[in-house]
């Protein structure tokens, strides 16, 4: 298992056992103050353990590595590892004796290598240049995406298999993020267009706030049918392009097949009306275009050729690039 996980699991078990003992004592004695004290101590100890584990897992590698950012990276790893485990455990990988399933300890061995790889790739990210926390956070996520992809390549995976696995693991995280960010609007309105507009507006504040290059740069317009976002600078995409100038291992294609293809199902998830086709993007920065002209609409594009949303850039839906 990755370093730090056994101690956390053990702490959870001991805390649960202690809490059970306290509840039993309180039920017998008729006083609940010991239970409340125990809960507080257990939570405080658990948080302290997470901080200790995070600082040990994500060690300082530059002057910009504050405790906060090291803990943020530990949080990313804590979410990424289960996603990678879920994806890799369901796949066959080529081996000397034919295709085989990875064993749990083999998956954990790959997961442990992601952070050291990310440390090396982070040198190309210029993280100190970003004026906002959200922009830097997205680049940190791109660093871990590239790191996971390269770890699989180094383990003997083909580029196609590594891209597919990383894209699937990334989608597990991205879908949860979108489900959480859109939840308030899915609960307060049944109008898909309103859900999309309100969710995208929220995400444009964080983490996709647009202070301009080297951060995100975007022009936004909206009307009753939806919202349009035209991105002309994307920090994660810029990081990947900087990375491949020195060492190209197919990272841009891996980025495009993961990050750049999540928006179609993501829009359908936010709309939450059980239909597909709420998103269109005729042009893509990672494909070599000058803009990511994204169109999010409440009425699926597949149901009409009449596009009324402002600045969508085309009258019919085009195939994704």
C-alpha positions as CSV (number, residue, x, y, z in Angstrom):
1,X,0.0,0.0,0.0
2,X,1.2,3.6,-0.5
3,X,3.1,5.0,2.4
4,X,0.8,6.6,5.0
5,X,-2.3,4.6,4.2
6,X,-1.8,1.8,6.8
7,X,-1.5,4.3,9.7
8,X,-4.6,6.2,8.6
9,X,-6.6,2.9,8.4
10,X,-5.3,1.8,11.8
11,X,-6.3,5.2,13.3
12,X,-9.8,5.0,11.9
13,X,-10.2,1.5,13.4
14,X,-8.9,2.5,16.8
15,X,-11.0,5.6,16.8
16,X,-14.1,3.6,15.9
17,X,-13.3,1.1,18.7
18,X,-12.7,3.9,21.2
19,X,-15.9,5.6,20.2
20,X,-17.9,2.4,20.6
21,X,-16.4,2.0,24.1
22,X,-17.4,5.5,25.0
23,X,-20.9,5.1,23.8
24,X,-21.3,1.9,25.8
25,X,-19.9,3.7,28.9
26,X,-22.3,6.7,28.4
27,X,-25.3,4.4,27.9
28,X,-24.5,2.7,31.2
29,X,-23.6,5.8,33.2
30,X,-26.3,8.0,31.7
31,X,-23.9,10.8,30.7
32,X,-22.9,11.8,27.1
33,X,-20.2,14.3,27.8
34,X,-17.4,11.6,27.5
35,X,-18.8,10.7,24.1
36,X,-18.7,14.3,22.9
37,X,-15.1,14.6,24.2
38,X,-14.2,11.4,22.5
39,X,-15.6,12.5,19.2
40,X,-13.7,15.8,19.4
41,X,-10.4,14.0,20.3
42,X,-10.9,11.4,17.5
43,X,-11.5,14.1,14.9
44,X,-8.6,16.2,16.0
45,X,-6.3,13.1,16.0
46,X,-7.6,12.1,12.6
47,X,-7.0,15.5,11.1
48,X,-3.5,15.7,12.6
49,X,-2.7,12.3,11.1
50,X,-3.9,13.4,7.7
51,X,-1.8,16.5,7.9
52,X,1.2,14.4,8.9
53,X,0.6,11.9,6.2
54,X,0.1,14.6,3.6
55,X,3.3,16.4,4.5
56,X,5.2,13.2,4.4
57,X,3.8,12.1,1.1
58,X,4.2,15.4,-0.7
59,X,7.5,16.7,0.4
60,X,8.7,20.2,-0.3
61,X,10.6,20.5,-3.6
62,X,10.7,24.3,-4.2
63,X,10.3,27.7,-2.5
64,X,6.7,27.8,-3.6
65,X,5.8,24.6,-1.9
66,X,3.9,26.0,1.1
67,X,2.2,23.7,3.6
68,X,-1.1,24.5,2.1
69,X,-0.1,23.4,-1.4
70,X,1.5,20.3,-0.1
71,X,-1.7,19.4,1.7
72,X,-3.6,20.2,-1.5
73,X,-1.5,17.8,-3.4
74,X,-2.0,15.2,-0.7
75,X,-5.7,15.7,-1.2
76,X,-5.4,15.2,-4.9
77,X,-3.5,12.0,-4.4
78,X,-6.0,10.8,-1.9
79,X,-8.8,11.2,-4.5
80,X,-6.7,10.0,-7.5
81,X,-5.4,6.7,-5.9
82,X,-8.9,5.1,-5.4
83,X,-9.9,6.2,-8.9
84,X,-6.7,4.7,-10.4
85,X,-7.3,1.5,-8.3
86,X,-10.9,1.2,-9.6
87,X,-9.8,1.6,-13.2
88,X,-6.7,-0.5,-13.2
89,X,-8.2,-3.3,-11.3
90,X,-10.8,-3.7,-14.1
91,X,-8.3,-3.9,-17.0
92,X,-6.1,-6.5,-18.5
93,X,-2.5,-5.5,-19.1
94,X,0.1,-7.2,-21.4
95,X,2.7,-9.4,-19.8
96,X,5.3,-12.0,-20.6
97,X,2.7,-14.8,-20.3
98,X,-0.1,-13.0,-22.0
99,X,-2.7,-10.5,-20.7
100,X,-3.3,-10.5,-17.0
101,X,-5.1,-8.5,-14.3
102,X,-3.1,-6.4,-12.0
103,X,-3.0,-7.5,-8.3
104,X,-3.8,-4.9,-5.6
105,X,-0.2,-4.6,-4.5
106,X,0.9,-4.0,-8.1
107,X,-1.7,-1.2,-8.5
108,X,-0.5,0.3,-5.2
109,X,3.1,0.1,-6.4
110,X,2.1,2.1,-9.5
111,X,0.2,4.7,-7.4
112,X,3.2,5.3,-5.2
113,X,5.3,6.4,-8.2
114,X,2.9,9.1,-9.3
115,X,4.0,11.8,-6.8
116,X,7.8,11.4,-7.5
117,X,6.9,11.7,-11.2
118,X,4.8,14.8,-10.5
119,X,7.7,16.4,-8.7
120,X,9.8,16.1,-11.9
121,X,7.1,17.4,-14.2
122,X,6.2,20.3,-11.9
123,X,9.4,22.0,-13.0
124,X,7.7,22.7,-16.3
125,X,4.6,24.2,-14.7
126,X,5.7,27.7,-13.6
127,X,3.2,27.5,-10.7
128,X,4.5,30.7,-9.0
129,X,3.3,32.7,-12.0
130,X,-0.4,32.1,-11.5
131,X,-2.3,34.9,-9.9
132,X,-5.2,32.8,-8.6
133,X,-5.5,29.7,-6.4
134,X,-8.0,28.1,-8.8
135,X,-5.8,28.5,-11.8
136,X,-2.8,27.0,-10.0
137,X,-5.0,24.1,-8.7
138,X,-6.0,23.2,-12.2
139,X,-2.4,23.1,-13.3
140,X,-1.6,20.9,-10.3
141,X,-4.3,18.5,-11.5
142,X,-2.8,18.5,-15.0
143,X,0.6,17.7,-13.5
144,X,-0.8,14.7,-11.8
145,X,-2.6,13.6,-14.9
146,X,0.6,13.7,-16.9
147,X,2.4,12.0,-14.1
148,X,-0.1,9.1,-14.0
149,X,0.1,8.7,-17.7
150,X,3.9,8.6,-17.7
151,X,4.0,6.1,-14.8
152,X,1.9,3.7,-16.9
153,X,4.2,4.2,-19.9
154,X,7.3,3.5,-17.8
155,X,5.5,0.3,-16.5
156,X,5.3,-1.0,-20.1
157,X,1.8,0.1,-21.0
158,X,1.1,1.2,-24.6
159,X,0.4,4.9,-25.1
160,X,-3.2,4.0,-26.1
161,X,-3.8,1.9,-23.0
162,X,-2.3,4.4,-20.7
163,X,-4.3,7.3,-22.2
164,X,-7.5,5.3,-21.8
165,X,-6.9,4.3,-18.2
166,X,-5.9,7.9,-17.2
167,X,-8.9,9.3,-19.0
168,X,-11.3,6.9,-17.2
169,X,-9.7,7.6,-13.8
170,X,-9.8,11.4,-14.4
171,X,-13.5,11.2,-15.3
172,X,-14.3,9.6,-12.0
173,X,-12.9,12.7,-10.3
174,X,-14.3,15.2,-12.7
175,X,-17.8,13.8,-12.6
176,X,-17.8,14.0,-8.8
177,X,-16.6,17.6,-9.0
178,X,-19.4,18.6,-11.4
179,X,-22.0,16.7,-9.5
180,X,-21.0,18.6,-6.3
181,X,-20.7,22.0,-7.9
182,X,-24.1,21.7,-9.8
183,X,-26.0,20.1,-6.9
184,X,-27.4,23.4,-5.5
185,X,-28.8,24.3,-8.9
186,X,-30.1,20.9,-9.7
187,X,-32.0,21.0,-6.4
188,X,-33.4,24.5,-6.9
189,X,-34.5,24.4,-10.6
190,X,-35.6,21.8,-13.1
191,X,-34.7,24.0,-16.1
192,X,-31.6,22.5,-17.8
193,X,-30.6,25.9,-19.2
194,X,-30.7,27.5,-15.8
195,X,-28.7,24.6,-14.3
196,X,-26.0,25.0,-16.9
197,X,-25.8,28.8,-16.7
198,X,-25.6,28.9,-12.9
199,X,-23.1,26.0,-12.7
200,X,-20.8,27.4,-15.3
201,X,-21.0,30.9,-13.8
202,X,-20.0,29.4,-10.5
203,X,-17.1,27.4,-12.0
204,X,-15.9,30.6,-13.8
205,X,-15.3,32.1,-10.3
206,X,-13.5,29.0,-9.0
207,X,-11.5,27.2,-10.2
208,X,-11.7,28.6,-13.7
209,X,-11.5,32.3,-12.8
210,X,-10.0,34.2,-15.7
211,X,-7.5,36.8,-14.8
212,X,-5.9,36.5,-18.2
213,X,-2.7,34.8,-19.4
214,X,-0.8,33.1,-17.9
215,X,-4.1,32.2,-16.2
216,X,-7.4,31.4,-17.9
217,X,-8.6,33.9,-20.5
218,X,-12.3,33.7,-21.5
219,X,-15.1,35.7,-23.0
220,X,-18.6,34.8,-21.7
221,X,-22.0,35.4,-23.2
222,X,-25.4,33.9,-22.4
223,X,-29.1,34.1,-23.2
224,X,-32.3,32.2,-22.2
225,X,-31.1,29.0,-23.9
226,X,-27.7,28.6,-22.3
227,X,-24.2,30.0,-21.9
228,X,-21.2,30.3,-24.2
229,X,-17.6,30.4,-23.0
230,X,-14.8,31.2,-25.5
231,X,-11.4,30.3,-23.9
232,X,-8.3,31.7,-25.6
233,X,-5.8,30.7,-22.9
234,X,-5.9,27.5,-20.9
235,X,-3.1,27.1,-18.3
236,X,-3.2,23.2,-18.1
237,X,-3.0,22.9,-21.8
238,X,-0.1,25.4,-21.9
239,X,1.7,23.3,-19.2
240,X,1.4,20.2,-21.4
241,X,2.6,22.0,-24.5
242,X,5.6,23.3,-22.5
243,X,6.3,19.8,-21.3
244,X,6.3,18.2,-24.7
245,X,8.8,20.8,-26.1
246,X,11.5,19.0,-24.1
247,X,10.2,15.5,-23.9
248,X,7.2,14.5,-25.9
249,X,5.7,11.1,-24.9
250,X,2.3,11.7,-26.4
251,X,1.2,13.8,-23.4
252,X,-0.9,16.3,-25.5
253,X,-3.0,13.5,-26.9
254,X,-3.4,12.0,-23.5
255,X,-4.5,15.5,-22.2
256,X,-6.9,15.9,-25.1
257,X,-8.5,12.4,-24.6
258,X,-9.1,13.1,-21.0
259,X,-9.5,16.8,-20.1
260,X,-10.8,17.9,-23.4
261,X,-13.4,15.2,-23.8
262,X,-15.1,15.5,-20.4
263,X,-17.2,18.5,-21.3
264,X,-19.8,16.6,-23.4
265,X,-20.9,14.1,-20.7
266,X,-20.2,16.8,-18.1
267,X,-22.8,19.1,-19.6
268,X,-25.4,16.3,-19.7
269,X,-24.6,15.6,-16.1
270,X,-25.2,19.2,-15.1
271,X,-28.4,19.5,-17.2
272,X,-29.7,16.4,-15.4
273,X,-32.7,15.9,-17.7
274,X,-31.7,12.4,-18.9
275,X,-30.8,13.5,-22.4
276,X,-27.5,14.0,-24.3
277,X,-26.3,16.8,-26.5
278,X,-26.2,19.8,-24.2
279,X,-22.7,20.8,-25.3
280,X,-20.8,21.7,-28.5
281,X,-17.2,22.9,-29.2
282,X,-16.3,23.5,-32.8
283,X,-12.7,24.4,-32.0
284,X,-10.2,23.2,-29.4
285,X,-6.9,24.7,-28.2
286,X,-5.2,21.3,-27.7
287,X,-6.1,20.5,-31.3
288,X,-4.2,23.5,-32.5
289,X,-7.1,25.9,-32.8
290,X,-7.0,29.5,-31.4
291,X,-10.0,29.1,-29.2
292,X,-12.1,26.6,-27.2
293,X,-15.5,28.0,-28.2
294,X,-17.8,26.1,-25.8
295,X,-21.6,26.2,-26.0
296,X,-23.7,24.9,-23.2
297,X,-27.5,24.8,-24.0
298,X,-30.5,23.6,-22.1
299,X,-32.1,22.2,-25.3
300,X,-30.0,19.4,-26.7
301,X,-28.4,20.3,-30.0
302,X,-29.5,16.9,-31.4
303,X,-33.1,18.1,-31.2
304,X,-32.8,21.2,-33.2
305,X,-30.7,22.8,-35.9
306,X,-31.7,26.3,-34.9
307,X,-29.0,27.5,-32.5
308,X,-30.1,30.5,-30.5
309,X,-27.4,30.7,-27.9
310,X,-25.2,33.8,-28.4
311,X,-21.9,33.3,-30.1
312,X,-22.0,29.6,-30.4
313,X,-20.1,29.8,-33.7
314,X,-22.0,27.4,-35.8
315,X,-25.6,26.6,-36.8
316,X,-25.3,22.8,-36.5
317,X,-23.5,20.7,-34.0
318,X,-20.0,19.6,-35.2
319,X,-18.1,16.5,-34.3
320,X,-15.7,17.0,-31.3
321,X,-12.1,17.4,-32.1
